[in-house]
Amino acid sequence: MARNDKIRMPSSGAGITQYFDDYKSKIEFQPVHIVIFAIVVILIEILLWIGF
């Protein structure tokens, strides 16, 4: 007879994940703000690299 040596894991809801959009953060950034912030950080890094 064949033995069944497989390990059985508990069911996890058949892979269904629920996401709720009820949470609103008090801090909100627009994509333009993030791009400007990244450019400013890059410029500061360049200025520090050349020894300003």
N, C-alpha and C positions, 0 to 999 in steps of 0.2 A: 504494500500500500504506500502511496505517496503522502508525505507529510506536508502540511501547509505551514511553512516557516515565515510567511510574510508578516510584516509589521503593519498593523492597521492603525491609521491616524483618525482622530475624531473629525466629524464633519464640520465644515466651517461655513455653512450657509450657501453651499454650492457656488462659491466665488462671487456672490452678490455683495457689492459694497455700496453703502448709502452715504451720500454727501449732503449736508444740509447747508444752505446759504443764509441761514437766519442770523449768523454772527456778523456784526458790523464793527469794524475797527474804528477807533477814534482818530487814528492817524491814517490819512489816505494820500497817496502820491499818484500823480499823473505820470505817464511814461516820459513825457517831455522833461519833467523834473529829474528823473533818474538819468536820462541821457546827459543833461547839463551837469549834473553832479559828477558823473563819470568823466566827462571832459575836463572839468575843473581839477579833479584828482589827478588825471593824467598830466595836465599842465604843471601842477605843483611838483609831481614826480620828476618831470623833465627839468624844471628849474632847480630842484635840489641836486639832480644828477650833474648838471653843468656847473654847479657851485655858485649859484646866485646868492 
